[in-house]
Amino acid sequence: MVRKRKRLKYIAVLPTAVTLMNALCGFLSIVYASRGPGIYMEVFLLRKQGISLFAMSGFFILIAMIADVMDGQVARWSGSASSFGGQLDSLSDVISFGVAPAFLMYKVMVAHFGLENAVRKFFFPVSLWEAFPQVSPRLVQLAGRWMLFIAIFYVLCVVIRLARFNVENDTDLSHHQNFIGLPSPAAAGVVSSLIIFQEDFIHDIADRFPEFSSSLMDITSWLLPFTVFSCGILMVTRIRYPHVANRLFRKKKNFVKVLLVFFVFLFAIWNIELAVLLGFWGFALMGFFRSMYTGIVRALSRSRAKEQEKTVNS
């Protein structure tokens, strides 16, 4: 008995175009990150004309997030949601929110900040480093391998996260109010926002506050690989995160919430670097600490229930 293959009869043009824009922005992010540091281009749409290509790579990841939010909304509004669109969205997300931020982190750590200087500064005093010069190449090589391992680990976590989402996803919109695990766009936002803050905001204040900006640069540069590793773990956990887009677009809002969204929009216009950093980091940490709080409360309630049982039985 010959089994007929399922054939795709049509493709919704508008949602597909928006989803492909997501993949295109992810590819452009990789292209700009691959060109390395020290190269600046003219950007007239932003509040300044010169911008680091590493920061530009991070901004392309943020643009890909906008496309990722809009493609699902456009498909639902036009009544053209399909399994093809969902699979295409996941493949695009692997590029934009998996490969692009991992590659960007690796290029920033290895190329821009000087991996040898980072290892020397954070692991050994200068005197010890100079006393054993034969050890330094090995440490640099080891640190480079760890950076590559963290980047690969992050990409694999994104793939697992998206595969699990495709399997567990329900077509009913009422089930789309929460995510299980940190969403891959939010994880990429945490990574890219830190790089944008580092490459754009800190460089802007370097002339006015040289000592403060130098210390802040050291902190953020060494925080970056730990951030990527932590985001990879959060994506494959069972921690619940709210679906911000569906909660924002699908329900009517009261005046206070509308006013809050308006102030967030104004804050983003005033300083986009700080806005995206606080927004994505706040979202990621909110779910983590809320899960910890819920777990502690449940553990305390179970222990109290057991003590009450013992008291009743005695």
C-alpha positions as CSV (number, residue, x, y, z in Angstrom):
1,M,0.0,0.0,0.0
2,V,1.5,3.3,-1.2
3,R,1.2,6.1,1.4
4,K,0.5,9.5,-0.1
5,R,2.7,12.2,1.0
6,K,1.2,15.3,2.5
7,R,1.6,18.2,0.0
8,L,1.7,21.9,0.9
9,K,-0.9,23.5,-1.3
10,Y,-0.4,27.2,-0.5
11,I,1.8,29.5,1.5
12,A,0.6,32.7,3.3
13,V,2.7,35.4,1.7
14,L,2.6,38.2,4.4
15,P,3.3,36.0,7.5
16,T,6.0,34.1,5.6
17,A,7.7,37.3,4.5
18,V,7.8,38.6,8.1
19,T,9.2,35.3,9.3
20,L,11.9,35.4,6.6
21,M,12.7,38.9,7.8
22,N,13.5,37.3,11.1
23,A,16.0,34.9,9.5
24,L,17.5,37.6,7.4
25,C,18.2,39.8,10.4
26,G,19.8,36.8,12.1
27,F,22.1,36.3,9.2
28,L,23.0,40.0,9.0
29,S,23.8,39.9,12.7
30,I,26.3,37.1,12.0
31,V,27.8,39.0,9.1
32,Y,28.3,42.2,11.1
33,A,29.8,40.3,14.1
34,S,32.2,38.5,11.8
35,R,33.8,41.8,10.7
36,G,35.2,42.3,14.1
37,P,35.8,45.4,16.3
38,G,37.3,48.7,15.4
39,I,35.1,49.2,12.3
40,Y,32.4,51.8,12.4
41,M,29.6,52.7,10.0
42,E,27.3,55.6,9.5
43,V,23.8,55.0,11.0
44,F,21.5,58.0,10.6
45,L,18.3,56.5,12.0
46,L,19.8,56.2,15.5
47,R,20.7,59.1,17.8
48,K,24.3,59.1,16.7
49,Q,26.1,58.6,13.4
50,G,28.9,56.2,14.4
51,I,28.2,52.7,15.9
52,S,30.3,49.7,16.6
53,L,29.6,46.7,14.3
54,F,29.3,44.5,17.4
55,A,26.5,46.7,18.6
56,M,24.9,46.8,15.2
57,S,24.9,43.0,15.2
58,G,23.1,43.1,18.6
59,F,20.5,45.5,17.1
60,F,19.8,43.2,14.2
61,I,19.0,40.5,16.8
62,L,16.5,42.9,18.4
63,I,14.9,43.6,15.0
64,A,14.6,39.9,14.4
65,M,12.6,39.7,17.7
66,I,10.2,42.3,16.4
67,A,9.7,40.2,13.3
68,D,9.3,37.1,15.4
69,V,6.5,38.8,17.5
70,M,4.8,40.2,14.4
71,D,4.7,37.1,12.2
72,G,2.4,35.2,14.6
73,Q,0.2,38.2,15.1
74,V,-0.1,38.8,11.4
75,A,-0.9,35.1,10.8
76,R,-3.7,35.2,13.4
77,W,-5.1,38.5,12.2
78,S,-5.2,37.3,8.6
79,G,-6.5,33.8,9.6
80,S,-3.5,32.1,7.9
81,A,-1.8,30.4,10.8
82,S,-0.4,27.0,9.7
83,S,2.0,24.3,10.7
84,F,4.3,25.4,7.9
85,G,4.5,28.9,9.5
86,G,5.3,27.4,12.9
87,Q,8.1,25.2,11.5
88,L,9.5,28.1,9.4
89,D,9.5,30.3,12.5
90,S,11.4,27.7,14.5
91,L,14.1,27.4,11.8
92,S,14.4,31.2,11.7
93,D,14.7,31.3,15.5
94,V,17.6,28.9,15.4
95,I,19.5,31.4,13.2
96,S,18.5,34.6,14.9
97,F,18.3,33.6,18.5
98,G,20.7,30.6,18.6
99,V,23.6,30.9,16.2
100,A,23.7,34.7,16.0
101,P,24.0,35.6,19.7
102,A,26.4,32.7,20.4
103,F,28.7,33.7,17.6
104,L,28.5,37.4,18.6
105,M,29.5,36.5,22.2
106,Y,32.4,34.4,21.0
107,K,33.7,37.2,18.6
108,V,33.3,39.9,21.3
109,M,35.3,37.9,23.9
110,V,38.0,36.6,21.6
111,A,38.5,39.4,19.1
112,H,37.5,42.7,20.7
113,F,38.5,42.5,24.3
114,G,41.7,40.5,23.8
115,L,41.3,37.1,25.4
116,E,44.9,37.1,26.6
117,N,44.4,40.3,28.5
118,A,41.2,39.1,30.0
119,V,42.8,35.8,31.2
120,R,45.8,37.7,32.5
121,K,43.8,40.3,34.4
122,F,41.1,38.0,36.0
123,F,43.2,34.9,36.8
124,F,46.7,35.9,37.6
125,P,48.7,38.9,39.0
126,V,51.0,40.5,36.5
127,S,54.1,39.3,38.4
128,L,53.0,35.7,38.4
129,W,52.1,35.9,34.7
130,E,55.6,37.3,33.8
131,A,57.3,34.7,36.0
132,F,55.7,31.8,34.1
133,P,55.5,33.0,30.5
134,Q,55.3,29.4,29.2
135,V,51.9,29.0,30.9
136,S,50.2,32.0,29.3
137,P,49.6,30.5,25.8
138,R,48.1,27.4,27.4
139,L,45.7,29.4,29.5
140,V,44.7,31.5,26.5
141,Q,44.1,28.4,24.5
142,L,42.1,26.9,27.3
143,A,40.0,30.0,27.8
144,G,39.3,30.2,24.1
145,R,38.1,26.6,24.1
146,W,35.8,27.3,27.0
147,M,34.3,30.3,25.2
148,L,33.7,28.1,22.2
149,F,32.2,25.4,24.4
150,I,29.8,27.9,26.0
151,A,28.8,29.2,22.5
152,I,28.1,25.6,21.3
153,F,26.2,24.8,24.5
154,Y,24.0,27.8,24.0
155,V,23.1,26.9,20.4
156,L,22.3,23.3,21.4
157,C,20.0,24.6,24.2
158,V,18.2,26.8,21.7
159,V,17.6,23.8,19.4
160,I,16.3,21.6,22.3
161,R,14.1,24.5,23.5
162,L,12.5,25.0,20.1
163,A,12.1,21.3,19.4
164,R,10.4,20.9,22.8
165,F,8.1,23.9,22.1
166,N,7.1,22.4,18.7
167,V,6.1,19.1,20.4
168,E,4.3,20.6,23.4
169,N,2.7,23.6,21.6
170,D,-1.1,23.6,21.4
171,T,-3.0,25.3,18.6
172,D,-5.5,26.7,21.1
173,L,-4.6,30.4,21.8
174,S,-5.8,30.0,25.4
175,H,-2.8,27.9,26.0
176,H,-0.3,30.5,24.8
177,Q,-0.2,32.7,27.9
178,N,2.9,31.1,29.3
179,F,6.2,29.6,28.1
180,I,7.9,26.6,29.7
181,G,11.5,27.7,30.0
182,L,13.0,31.0,29.0
183,P,12.0,31.8,25.4
184,S,14.8,31.8,22.9
185,P,14.1,35.4,21.8
186,A,14.3,36.6,25.4
187,A,17.5,34.6,26.0
188,A,19.0,36.2,22.8
189,G,17.7,39.6,24.1
190,V,19.6,39.1,27.4
191,V,22.8,38.4,25.6
192,S,22.5,41.1,22.8
193,S,21.4,43.8,25.3
194,L,24.5,43.3,27.4
195,I,26.7,43.5,24.3
196,I,24.8,46.6,23.1
197,F,25.2,48.2,26.5
198,Q,28.9,47.3,26.5
199,E,29.7,48.4,23.0
200,D,27.5,51.5,22.8
201,F,26.6,53.0,26.1
202,I,29.9,52.4,27.9
203,H,31.9,53.8,25.0
204,D,29.7,56.9,25.1
205,I,30.5,57.7,28.7
206,A,34.2,56.7,28.4
207,D,35.3,60.3,27.8
208,R,33.4,61.8,30.8
209,F,33.9,58.9,33.3
210,P,37.1,57.1,32.2
211,E,37.7,55.1,35.4
212,F,34.1,54.1,35.9
213,S,33.6,53.1,32.3
214,S,36.8,51.0,32.4
215,S,35.7,49.1,35.5
216,L,32.2,48.7,34.0
217,M,33.7,47.4,30.8
218,D,35.7,44.8,32.7
219,I,32.7,43.6,34.7
220,T,30.4,43.3,31.6
221,S,33.0,41.6,29.5
222,W,33.6,38.9,32.0
223,L,29.9,38.6,32.8
224,L,29.1,37.9,29.2
225,P,30.1,34.2,28.9
226,F,28.4,33.4,32.3
227,T,25.3,35.1,31.0
228,V,25.2,33.0,27.8
229,F,25.7,29.8,29.8
230,S,23.0,30.7,32.3
231,C,20.5,31.6,29.5
232,G,21.2,28.2,27.9
233,I,20.3,26.5,31.2
234,L,17.2,28.6,31.7
235,M,15.8,27.7,28.3
236,V,15.7,24.0,29.0
237,T,14.3,24.3,32.5
238,R,10.6,24.0,33.3
239,I,10.4,27.6,34.7
240,R,7.3,29.4,33.6
241,Y,7.6,32.7,31.8
242,P,4.6,34.9,30.7
243,H,3.9,35.3,26.9
244,V,4.2,39.1,26.8
245,A,3.1,39.5,23.2
246,N,-0.2,37.6,23.6
247,R,-1.0,39.2,27.0
248,L,-0.3,42.6,25.5
249,F,-2.2,42.3,22.2
250,R,-5.1,40.0,23.0
251,K,-6.7,41.5,26.1
252,K,-8.1,45.0,26.9
253,K,-5.9,47.0,29.2
254,N,-6.8,49.4,31.9
255,F,-5.5,53.0,32.0
256,V,-2.6,52.2,34.4
257,K,-1.2,49.5,32.2
258,V,-1.5,51.6,29.0
259,L,0.3,54.4,30.8
260,L,3.1,52.1,31.9
261,V,3.6,50.8,28.4
262,F,3.7,54.5,27.2
263,F,6.4,55.3,29.8
264,V,8.4,52.3,28.8
265,F,8.3,53.4,25.2
266,L,9.5,56.9,26.1
267,F,12.3,55.4,28.2
268,A,13.4,53.3,25.2
269,I,13.4,56.5,23.0
270,W,15.5,58.3,25.6
271,N,18.1,55.5,26.0
272,I,17.6,52.3,24.0
273,E,20.7,50.6,25.5
274,L,19.5,50.9,29.1
275,A,15.9,50.1,28.2
276,V,16.6,46.8,26.5
277,L,19.2,45.8,29.2
278,L,16.8,46.4,32.0
279,G,13.8,44.9,30.1
280,F,15.3,41.6,29.1
281,W,17.3,41.1,32.3
282,G,14.3,41.9,34.4
283,F,12.2,39.4,32.4
284,A,14.7,36.6,32.8
285,L,15.4,37.2,36.5
286,M,11.7,37.6,37.3
287,G,10.8,34.1,36.1
288,F,13.8,32.6,37.9
289,F,13.2,34.3,41.3
290,R,9.5,33.7,41.0
291,S,10.1,30.0,40.5
292,M,12.4,29.9,43.5
293,Y,9.9,31.7,45.6
294,T,7.1,29.3,44.5
295,G,9.3,26.3,45.2
296,I,10.2,27.5,48.7
297,V,6.5,28.3,49.5
298,R,5.4,24.8,48.3
299,A,8.2,23.1,50.3
300,L,7.2,25.0,53.4
301,S,3.5,24.1,52.9
302,R,4.3,20.4,52.4
303,S,6.5,20.4,55.6
304,R,3.7,22.1,57.5
305,A,1.2,19.5,56.2
306,K,3.4,16.7,57.3
307,E,3.8,18.2,60.8
308,Q,0.0,18.5,61.1
309,E,-0.4,14.9,60.0
310,K,2.1,13.8,62.7
311,T,0.3,15.9,65.3
312,V,-3.1,14.4,64.3
313,N,-1.8,10.8,64.3
314,S,0.0,11.2,67.6
